[in-house]
Structures are given as C-alpha cells and as structure tokens.
C-alpha cells in the first residue's frame, strides 16, 4: 500500500514539472512574438526659465577724499570714523596766521582805494566849479569888449580865456584820476575776495552727505593743501556716500547678450538676512580681457545704513523665459541624419510616428517645442533607435514635470562656509 502511494506522488510531481516547462516555453514564445514595451511621456504646457546666479559686492555710490584748499595747522577736527555728516557740514578748521594778515592788509587797501575814489570825485567837483566861474568871467569880458571896443585890454581877454581852458583841462585830469582810483579799487577788491575765499577754505566742509570711513589728521598737525589731482598729500578724512549703494557683479561673456537696463533680479544679503528685488541701471558695455566678464550695477537704497559697503550679495538674474509653452523631456529629442530635431510620437493606436519639430529653449530636463507637436501628444523617451515608423508599442507612461527653472551659476558666496573656514584659523 505504501509503495502504491509513493508511485502516485512521483507521478503527480512529474506531471507538474512537465506543465511548468511547457508554460515557460509558451511564455518565451509570447515574449518573442508580442508587442514591445517603450517608455513614453506626455507633452505638456509649462514654463522654462534660465536663471543666472552671481555673487556681487556693495560699493559706495560715491567716495571722496576731502583735502583742504590751503595749507595750515589743524586747529580743530569735528568728526571721527563712523560719524554721519550732511553736505556742507564743517569737518575741520585750519589755522593759517599769514593768511589772516594778508586778509587784513587787503581790507585796508580796499578801504584806502575807496577813500581815493572819494577824493578824486571831490576833485572833479572842485574843478567843475572853478571852470564854471572862470568860463563865466571869460564870457563876460568878451561880451563887454564886443559892446565897447577898446574898453578891455586884449591881454586881459587872453588871460581870461586861458584860465577857462586850463580849468577844463583840470576837469579832465580829475576824471582821469577817478578812473585810476576805480581801477585800483577793483584790484583791491579782487585781492580782498581772493584772501577772503582762502580764509573761508580754512573751514573744511563736507562736499557730500555720507559716512566718515577714515580719518587721517589730528589736532595740531600740519596739513598740506591739495592744489591738484597729482598731489600725494594725505586728505583730512574719507567720506563714503552709503545711503545709496552700487551693487556690482560680473556677468560672464556668454550671458552679456541677455543684459538690458531695467531688467529685474533677486538679491539676497545673507550677512543681514535681507532679500529684495533690484533693477539693472548701468553696465560697462565692455568685456574684461582678463576675466571675460562685464561689470554690471544695481542701485540700492540704504537710507538706514543697514548694508555696509564691502558686503557680499547673491543675485539671481532671469536670462530667458518661455511661459505657457509646449514642453517635452530632453530625452525625447532625436537628431536625424540632417541634424533636424525629431520626436517619436504615438498615435491613438500606439503606433510610432516620427515627426520633425522646431526646438526653442532647452534646460537640463525639459525642452521647448515651438512647432511639430501639441499638448497631450505622447512621445517616446529613450531608446528611440529600436523602433520603426508605424511600429506598434506598449507605452509605459512616465510622469514628467511641465516646467523647469535652469540655474546657471556664475559664482555664489556661501557665508556659512566662509565663517566656518574662518573658525578653523
């Protein structure tokens, strides 16, 4: 009985093994002759954006070294580093003893010349009065001689006429003296104004509103006047206009074509935890030979002086943007023998149709399709060379994003990394 049971179990095992081998052979045959499976994705509407990230540095809108226009001893300096000053505020006072004496001398000469003008004017008035009397006397004598000939001697008539002419000459001479006095007064006035201006220059004032970022002189020091730009003399202070800053960053040569005045960009200042939107206001229109970059600037309001010149900022500048466009995975693109972009599109029956398309912007994952396919079309992604026109496939749909932002880095500042590196020193 046990032997019969064992034989029955062995027979069932052989039967099951035969069925398994038969099933495997049938599956292999089906796999060989069946429809191939292909990865596919759907064309969608989305956005593709290229963003350039760059590191920039804040600089003062203006920086001025304040020199005095005259040389002298520092009598008093009113400011120190970090002080906020307004335009026209007195920064320092110089003492120039010889200049004070020259100013007093010019005041005396100006007063003296004005007195000479008064004397010359009085001399003209006196000469005119004398001429009036002598001229009247000469006229009377001539009239009497004409009425009664021989009554007045000719010598007397000639003397009267000579005195009349001489008095007229005295008027002309007095007028000449007045003109000379006026010219002398103008010269004295010019000297006085020049020395007064030099005296005013001893009060050194701020040419701009800003912050004193360095001080070079102390009380009692001999300060040399800055007479021209080639002087190597030290200034009194250095002023920085920090209420308005320039954010300057270098744009790589390949991206210069995307830069336009008025373009907006995002700015992040990690040092103070502040982010804002800036606007490009100027660029050099010149690519540096050494760095192959173009300096570009954004003006940043800084009325509360929260941003210090020299701080770094990270910027994100949108170079190109395609909104609401047809996008497909980059893997779906295939170049044909003529270098024409093509895609393998599946029709309603899951058959392959090879189409030429026009491609626009490309990112790392998505590409913009300008023409050739429509949203909702299914395209093969990867291994397209294995499939033929009109071939039926079994699509394995892969979800893909519709939009992409491509980050192109031109250099960023990692403040945490810099601080960490500094901590090991």
Buried (B, 14 or more C-beta within 10 A) or exposed (E): EEEEEEEEEEEEEEEEEEEEEEEEEEEEEEEEEEEEEBBBBBBBBBBBBBBBBBBBBBBBBBBBBBBBBBBBBBBEBBBEEEBEBEEEEBBBBBBBEEBEEBBEBBBEBBEBBBEBBEEBBEBBEEBBEBBEEBBEBBEEBBEEBEEEEEEBEEEEBEEBBEBBEEBBEBBEEBBEBBEEBBEBBEEBBEBBEEBEEBBEBBEBBBEBBBBBBEBBBEEEEEBBBBEEEEEEBBBBBBBBBBBBBBBBBBBBEEBBEBBEEEBEBBBBBBBEEEEEEBEBBEBBEEBEEEEEBBBBBBBBEBEEEEBBBEBBBBBBBBBBEBEEBBBBBBBBBBEEEEEEBBBBBBEEEBBBEBBEBEBBBBBEBBBBBEEBBEBEBBBBBBEBEEBEEEBEBEBEEEEBEBBBEBEBEBEBBEEEEEEEEEEEE
